Amino acid sequence: MFGRRQPPARPSEWRRAAQAGVVARFVRSVRAAGRDADVIVAGDLSDQEFSSPVRALEKEGGLTDLPARMPPGERYTAVSGGNSQALDHILLSPSLLRRRHEFDVVHRGAEFADRAGDRDPAVVRIDLSGK
């Protein structure tokens, strides 16, 4: 995927890992104040589900990455140079994960040359009734 230089140089990964650490600590502090706090971390993390920043949000923040639970061929949100990648994530706290929810990536344009944007949206619906 990154040509003949393997493993690829990822010079900004340390910044994303540091940012993920800050977010994970914040999530932990919210969950310490209320064990069943509903927390969502979502957006363009510019990293695959196996990267250290995403893993930090899972391990240190106690969150679950929804795209990582999809079949590998369906979880991509971007296609670059012919390579499908899951770069956009929605991570849920355990309290939200226990609720009925539906998650999907809407493949509407990432794989087409004449697309309006380079990303496909990741969407989640969570049943909050009874809260």
Buried (B, 14 or more C-beta within 10 A) or exposed (E): EEEEEEEEEEEEBEEBBEBBBEBBEEBBEBBEEEEEBBBBBBEEBBBBBEBBBBBBBBEBBBBBBBBBEBEEEEBBBBBEEEEBBBBBBBBBBBBBBEBEBEBBBEBEBBEEEEEEEEBBBBEBEBEEEEE
